[in-house]
Amino acid sequence: MNRSLQVKAMSSEVRMSILRYLDRAKIHFNYPWRTEPVAFAVNMTLIAKVMHIAPPTASRHLHILREAGFITIRKSQKWSYCMRDDVVIHEYLVWLQGRLSASGECQTAGNKTHGSLPTDRYERVR
């Protein structure tokens, strides 16, 4: 999986919100619709409606999430339905945690390992 696409996908609060909504689809998308949201995913139009964004904007965000592998999109007749891919999301979070907790050490571009950064170089924001 392309990690840079995944990082890009997670860099937007709108896309993060979409993933949170899809995580609890039955609660957030409990509309009388053509299909059961949990069994067959959530219609893109409903996602735009719940997010209070235009359908083309929702479509663009969903496209980025699909490129990252975080959602799958299925078509049924003229409708598109989205579902989270929790396995891919979990793998990304494990990868990210590993990248952020490299034994408390900081690596530079030249792969030289340094200890923790000195705290006297940084001021604490209050």
C-alpha positions in Angstrom: 0.0 0.0 0.0 1.2 3.5 -0.8 1.8 5.1 2.6 2.0 8.6 1.2 -1.5 8.3 -0.1 -2.7 7.0 3.3 -1.0 9.9 5.1 -2.6 12.3 2.6 -6.0 10.7 3.2 -5.7 11.1 7.0 -4.5 14.7 6.7 -8.1 16.0 6.3 -10.6 16.4 9.1 -13.4 15.9 6.6 -12.0 12.5 5.6 -11.4 11.5 9.2 -15.0 12.4 9.9 -16.2 10.3 7.0 -14.3 7.3 8.4 -15.7 7.9 11.8 -19.3 8.1 10.4 -18.7 4.9 8.4 -17.4 3.2 11.5 -20.9 3.6 13.1 -22.9 3.5 9.9 -26.1 2.1 11.4 -26.3 5.0 13.9 -25.3 7.8 11.6 -27.1 6.7 8.5 -30.3 5.2 9.8 -32.4 6.5 7.0 -35.1 4.6 5.2 -33.0 3.9 2.1 -32.8 1.2 -0.5 -30.4 -1.0 1.4 -29.4 -1.8 4.9 -26.4 0.5 5.5 -24.4 -2.0 7.5 -25.0 -4.9 5.2 -24.4 -3.1 1.9 -22.4 0.0 2.9 -23.6 3.6 2.7 -24.8 5.6 -0.3 -22.4 8.5 -1.3 -25.4 10.9 -1.3 -26.1 10.1 2.3 -22.5 10.7 3.3 -22.7 14.2 1.6 -25.9 14.9 3.4 -24.7 13.9 6.8 -21.4 15.8 6.3 -23.2 18.9 5.1 -21.0 19.1 2.0 -21.8 19.1 -1.7 -22.0 15.7 -3.4 -19.0 16.5 -5.7 -16.9 17.5 -2.7 -17.9 14.3 -0.9 -17.1 12.3 -4.1 -13.5 13.8 -4.1 -12.9 13.0 -0.5 -14.2 9.5 -1.0 -12.0 9.0 -4.0 -8.9 9.9 -1.9 -10.0 7.5 0.8 -10.5 4.8 -1.8 -7.1 5.4 -3.3 -5.6 5.0 0.2 -7.4 1.7 0.6 -9.4 2.9 3.6 -12.8 2.4 2.0 -14.3 0.2 -0.7 -16.9 1.5 -3.2 -19.4 -0.7 -4.8 -21.9 0.2 -7.5 -25.4 -1.0 -7.6 -27.4 0.3 -10.5 -26.8 4.0 -10.6 -25.8 4.3 -6.9 -22.4 4.0 -5.3 -22.0 2.6 -1.8 -19.0 3.0 0.6 -17.7 0.8 3.3 -14.7 1.1 5.6 -11.9 -1.4 5.2 -11.0 -1.8 8.9 -8.2 -4.3 8.1 -6.3 -1.6 6.0 -7.0 1.1 8.6 -5.6 -1.2 11.3 -2.5 -2.0 9.3 -2.0 1.8 8.7 -2.3 2.6 12.4 0.2 -0.2 13.3 2.6 1.1 10.7 2.2 4.7 11.9 2.7 3.7 15.5 5.9 1.9 14.6 7.1 5.0 12.7 6.4 7.3 15.6 7.8 5.1 18.3 11.2 4.1 16.9 12.6 3.2 20.4 12.6 6.9 21.4 15.2 7.8 18.8 15.1 10.3 16.0 16.6 9.5 12.6 17.7 12.0 10.0 17.6 11.7 6.3 21.1 10.2 6.3 20.0 7.4 8.6 22.2 8.6 11.4 20.6 7.8 14.7 20.4 10.5 17.4 19.1 10.3 20.9 16.2 12.3 22.1 16.2 15.9 21.0 17.4 18.3 23.7 14.5 20.0 25.4 16.4 23.2 26.1 16.1 24.1 22.4 12.4 24.3 22.5 10.1 26.5 24.5 6.9 25.0 26.0 3.8 26.8 24.7 1.4 27.6 27.5 
